[in-house]
Every structure is written in C-alpha cells, then in structure tokens.
Amino acid sequence: MDRARFTKRARLLSAAHFDAAFKQGRRINVGMFTAVIAANSLGHARLGFALSKKHAAHAVDRNRARRLLRERFRLAQAELAAVDLVIMLRGKLPAEPRDVTAAADAVWQQVLSRCKSS
C-alpha cells in the first residue's frame, strides 16, 4: 500500500506561485477560513498557507491550524484535481483546539466538494 505523503512537490513554495493562485483562483469562504482554488498544469494538487499574525497572534495556534489542514490534504490529495490551494485566515482562530479542528474539517469539506478529480 502506497502511503500518502506531503512531499515538496505538493507544496506552494514561491511567491510567484502564490501570486498566480491569487490572480486566477476562485475563493471559497468557510467560517474563519478562505480557500483560494486555482487550476494548475502540473497534474497534481499543491497546498500553501497564508495565516497571519493579525488573526492568530501565537505561532502555536497558526502551526496547529496548518498541521490540521496539511493532514487533511495529505490524506485526500489523490482525490483532488490538479489545483493550487491557498488557505488563509479571515477571522480569529478559536481558543479551543476542538473548535479549530471543526473549522478545519468544514473548510476541507468545501474544498473537496469543489476540487474532486473526475
């Protein structure tokens, strides 16, 4: 069984890739998250984050949100179409970890419903 991994090729790394996603992508607003979805020509999905200190002042909170969303991407990346995803915060993260988990699940369900490969 091939294990799902979050390799370097599955990440948005450069500012140019983020800019391209922001310019041509569609936005989905779910709770405190916004997901930008843009098609790519690479044949696989990529993920990037834009989590600001304005909405999550503590690094531990930003990192928890990243971990939760990255894990959901890792498990579902084989089902996704060839898209670039950028997930941003547009509101304050809740203080309770279970609320952050619920918010991550909600945004991920919307992303999956829009990005399923056929």
Contact map, one row per residue, 1 for C-alpha under 8 A:
1110000000000000000000000000000000000000000000000000000000000000000000000000000000000000000000000000000000000000000000
1111000000000000000000000000000000000000000000000000000000000000000000000000000000000000000000000000000000000000000000
1111100000000000000000000000000000000000000000000000000000000000000000000000000000000000000000000000000000000000000000
0111110000000000000000000000000000000000000000000000000000000000000000000110100000000000000000000000000000000000000000
0011111000000000000000000000000000000000000000000000000000000000000000000110000000000000000000000000000000000000000000
0001111101100000000000000000000000000000000000000000000000000000000001000100000000000000000000000000000000000000000000
0000111111100000000000000000000000000000000000000000000000000000000000000000000000000000000000000000000000000000000000
0000011111100000000000000000000000000000000000000000000000000000000000000000000000000000000000000000000000000000000000
0000001111110000000000000000000000000000000001000000000000000000000000000000000000000000000000000000000000000000000000
0000011111110000000000000000000000000000000111100000000000000000000000000000000000000000000000000000000000000000000000
0000011111111000000000000000000000000000000001110000000000000000000000000000000000000000000000000000000000000000000000
0000000011111100110000000000000000000000000001110000000000000000000000000000000000010000000000000000000000000000000000
0000000000111110110000000000000000000000000000010000000000000000000000000000000000000000000000000000000000000000000000
0000000000011111110000000000000000000000000000000000000000000000000000000000000000000000000000000000000000000000000000
0000000000001111111000000000000000000000000000000000000000000000000000000000000000000000000000000000000000000000000000
0000000000000111111100000000000000000000000000000000000000000000000000000000000000000000000000000000000000000000000000
0000000000011111111110000000000000000000000000000000000000000000000000000000000000000000000000000000000000000000000000
0000000000011111111111000000000000000000000000010000000000000000000000000000000000000100000000000000000000000000000000
0000000000000011111111100000000000000000000000000000000000000000000000000000000000000000000000000000000000000000000000
0000000000000001111111111000000000000000000000000000000000000000000000000000000000000000000000000000000000000000000000
0000000000000000111111111000000000011100000000000000000000000000000000000000000000011100000000000000000000000000000000
0000000000000000011111111000000000010100000000000000000000000000000000000000000000000000000000000000000000000000000000
0000000000000000001111111000000000000000000000000000000000000000000000000000000000000000000000000000000000000000000000
0000000000000000000111111100000000000100000000000000000000000000000000000000000000000000000000000000000000000000000000
0000000000000000000111111110000000011110000000000000000000000000000000000000000000000000000000000000000000000000000000
0000000000000000000000011111000000011100000000000000000000000000000000000000000000000000000000000000000000000000000000
0000000000000000000000001111100001111000000000000000000000000000000000000000000000000000000000000000000000000000000000
0000000000000000000000000111110001111000000000000000000000000000000000000000000000000000000000000000000000000110000000
0000000000000000000000000011111111100000000000000000000000000000000000000000000000000000000000000000000000100000000000
0000000000000000000000000001111111000000000000000000000000000000000000000000000000000000000000000000000001100100000000
0000000000000000000000000000111111000000000000000000000000000000000000000000000000000000001000000000001001100000000000
0000000000000000000000000000111111000000000000000000000000000000000000000000000000000000111110000000001000000000000000
0000000000000000000000000000111111100000000000000000000000000000000000000000000000000011111000000000001000100000000000
0000000000000000000000000011111111110000000000000000000000000000000000000000000000000011110000000000000000100000000000
0000000000000000000000000011100011111000000000000000000000000000000000000000000000001111000000000000000000100010000000
0000000000000000000011001111000001111100000000000000000000000000000000000000000000011110000000000000000000000000000000
0000000000000000000010001111000000111110000000000000000000000000000000000000000000111100000000000000000000000000000000
0000000000000000000011011100000000011111000000000000000000000000000000000000000000111000000000000000000000000000000000
0000000000000000000000001000000000001111100000000000000000000000000000000000000001110000000000000000000000000000000000
0000000000000000000000000000000000000111111110000000000000000000000000000000000001110000000000000000000000000000000000
0000000000000000000000000000000000000011111000000000000000000000000000000000000001000000000000000000000000000000000000
0000000000000000000000000000000000000001111110000000000000000000000000000000000001000000000000000000000000000000000000
0000000000000000000000000000000000000001111110000000000000000000000000000000000011000000000000000000000000000000000000
0000000001000000000000000000000000000001011111000000000000000000000000000000100111100000000000000000000000000000000000
0000000001000000000000000000000000000001011111100000000000000000000000000000100111111000000000000000000000000000000000
0000000011110000000000000000000000000000000111110000000000000000000000000000000001111000000000000000000000000000000000
0000000001110000000000000000000000000000000011111000000000000000000001001000000000011110000000000000000000000000000000
0000000000111000010000000000000000000000000001111100000000000000000000000000000000011110000000000000000000000000000000
0000000000000000000000000000000000000000000000111110000000000000010000000000000000000111000000000000000000000000000000
0000000000000000000000000000000000000000000000011111000000000000000000000000000000000111100000000000000000000000000000
0000000000000000000000000000000000000000000000001111101100000100000000000000000000000011100000000000000000000000000000
0000000000000000000000000000000000000000000000000111111110000100000000000000000000000001100000000000000000000000000000
0000000000000000000000000000000000000000000000000011111111100000000000000000000000000000000000000000000000000000000000
0000000000000000000000000000000000000000000000000001111110000000000000000000000000000000000000000000000000000000000000
0000000000000000000000000000000000000000000000000011111110000000000000000000000000000000111110000000000000000000000000
0000000000000000000000000000000000000000000000000011111111101100000000000000000000000000000110000000000000000000000000
0000000000000000000000000000000000000000000000000001111111101100000000000000000000000000000000000000000000000000000000
0000000000000000000000000000000000000000000000000000100111111100000000000000000000000000000000000000000000000000000000
0000000000000000000000000000000000000000000000000000100111111110000000000000000000000000000000000000000000000000000000
0000000000000000000000000000000000000000000000000000000001111111000000000000000000000000000000000000000000000000000000
0000000000000000000000000000000000000000000000000000000111111111100000000000000000000000000010000000000000000000000000
0000000000000000000000000000000000000000000000000011000111111111110000000000000000000000000000000000000000000000000000
0000000000000000000000000000000000000000000000000000000000111111111000000000000000000000000000000000000000000000000000
0000000000000000000000000000000000000000000000000000000000011111111100000000000000000000000000000000000000000000000000
0000000000000000000000000000000000000000000000000000000000001111111110000000000000000000000000000001100100000000000000
0000000000000000000000000000000000000000000000001000000000000111111111000000000000000000000000000000000000000000000000
0000000000000000000000000000000000000000000000000000000000000011111111100000000000000000000000000000000000000000000000
0000000000000000000000000000000000000000000000000000000000000001111111110000000000000000000000000000100100000000000000
0000000000000000000000000000000000000000000000000000000000000000111111111000000000000000000000000000000100010000000000
0000010000000000000000000000000000000000000000100000000000000000011111111100000000000000000000000000000000000000000000
0000000000000000000000000000000000000000000000000000000000000000001111111110000000000000000000000000000000000000000000
0000000000000000000000000000000000000000000000000000000000000000000111111111000000000000000000000000000000010000000000
0000000000000000000000000000000000000000000000100000000000000000000011111111100000000000000000000000000000000000000000
0001110000000000000000000000000000000000000000000000000000000000000001111111100000000000000000000000000000000000000000
0001100000000000000000000000000000000000000000000000000000000000000000111111110000000000000000000000000000000000000000
0000000000000000000000000000000000000000000000000000000000000000000000011111111100000000000000000000000000000000000000
0001000000000000000000000000000000000000000110000000000000000000000000001111111100000000000000000000000000000000000000
0000000000000000000000000000000000000000000000000000000000000000000000000011111100000000000000000000000000000000000000
0000000000000000000000000000000000000000000000000000000000000000000000000001111110000000000000000000000000000000000110
0000000000000000000000000000000000000000000110000000000000000000000000000001111111100000000000000000000000000001001110
0000000000000000000000000000000000000000001110000000000000000000000000000000001111100000000000000000000000000000001111
0000000000000000000000000000000000000011111111000000000000000000000000000000000111110000000000000000000000000000000010
0000000000000000000000000000000000001111000111000000000000000000000000000000000111111000000000000000000000000000001000
0000000000010000000010000000000000011111000011110000000000000000000000000000000001111100000000000000000000000000000000
0000000000000000000010000000000000111100000011110000000000000000000000000000000000111110000000000000000000000000000000
0000000000000000010010000000000000111000000000111100000000000000000000000000000000011111000000000000000000000000000000
0000000000000000000000000000000011110000000000111110000000000000000000000000000000001111100000000000000000000000000000
0000000000000000000000000000000011100000000000001111000000000000000000000000000000000111110000000000000000000000000000
0000000000000000000000000000000111000000000000000111001000000000000000000000000000000011111110000000000000000000000000
0000000000000000000000000000000111000000000000000000001000000000000000000000000000000001111100000000000000000000000000
0000000000000000000000000000001110000000000000000000001000000000000000000000000000000000111110000000000000000000000000
0000000000000000000000000000000100000000000000000000001100000000000000000000000000000000111111000000000000000000000000
0000000000000000000000000000000100000000000000000000001100001000000000000000000000000000101111100001000000000000000000
0000000000000000000000000000000000000000000000000000000000000000000000000000000000000000000111111011000000000000000000
0000000000000000000000000000000000000000000000000000000000000000000000000000000000000000000011111011000000000000000000
0000000000000000000000000000000000000000000000000000000000000000000000000000000000000000000001111111000000000000000000
0000000000000000000000000000000000000000000000000000000000000000000000000000000000000000000001111111100000000000000000
0000000000000000000000000000000000000000000000000000000000000000000000000000000000000000000000011111110000000000000000
0000000000000000000000000000000000000000000000000000000000000000000000000000000000000000000001111111111000000000000000
0000000000000000000000000000000000000000000000000000000000000000100000000000000000000000000011111111111100000000000000
0000000000000000000000000000000000000000000000000000000000000000100100000000000000000000000000001111111110000000000000
0000000000000000000000000000000000000000000000000000000000000000000000000000000000000000000000000111111111000000000000
0000000000000000000000000000001110000000000000000000000000000000000000000000000000000000000000000011111111100000000000
0000000000000000000000000000000000000000000000000000000000000000100110000000000000000000000000000001111111110000000000
0000000000000000000000000000000000000000000000000000000000000000000000000000000000000000000000000000111111111000000000
0000000000000000000000000000011000000000000000000000000000000000000000000000000000000000000000000000011111111100000000
0000000000000000000000000000111011100000000000000000000000000000000000000000000000000000000000000000001111111110000000
0000000000000000000000000000000000000000000000000000000000000000000010010000000000000000000000000000000111111111000000
0000000000000000000000000000000000000000000000000000000000000000000000000000000000000000000000000000000011111111100000
0000000000000000000000000001010000000000000000000000000000000000000000000000000000000000000000000000000001111111110000
0000000000000000000000000001000000100000000000000000000000000000000000000000000000000000000000000000000000111111111000
0000000000000000000000000000000000000000000000000000000000000000000000000000000100000000000000000000000000011111111100
0000000000000000000000000000000000000000000000000000000000000000000000000000000000000000000000000000000000001111111100
0000000000000000000000000000000000000000000000000000000000000000000000000000000000000000000000000000000000000111111100
0000000000000000000000000000000000000000000000000000000000000000000000000000000110100000000000000000000000000011111110
0000000000000000000000000000000000000000000000000000000000000000000000000000001110000000000000000000000000000001111111
0000000000000000000000000000000000000000000000000000000000000000000000000000001111000000000000000000000000000000001111
0000000000000000000000000000000000000000000000000000000000000000000000000000000010000000000000000000000000000000000111
